């Protein structure tokens, strides 16, 4: 197909499947485990943040209510996207691969320790 004498080509982007589960695929127990680990890790990374109180409040009594607050699903999927983006850039040999621990480039969840919270597909 061409437009104005320029041949248009569609490129298919083949993405390697993620080694991690998406939030929607986690069991309730896995979601609750992530929440606890996330709250602890966030507190360790940002000890002076007022957000810690809110996160702890959201995680409070989730086992009793047989639930996992969905806001943590947003955090989980953001971390997963950052992980996939980092991996894609690494394998594409891009020179401008953002440093994982650089908050200005990757946001608050770009620190290596947040990637460790993701749940493997095998689990």
Buried (B, 14 or more C-beta within 10 A) or exposed (E): EEEEEEEEEEEEEEEEEBEBBBBEEBEEEBBBBBBBBBBBBBBEBBEEEEEBEEBEEBBEEBEEEEEBBEEBBEBBEBBBEBBBBBBBBEEEEEEEBBEBEEEEEBBBBBBEBBBEBBBEEEE
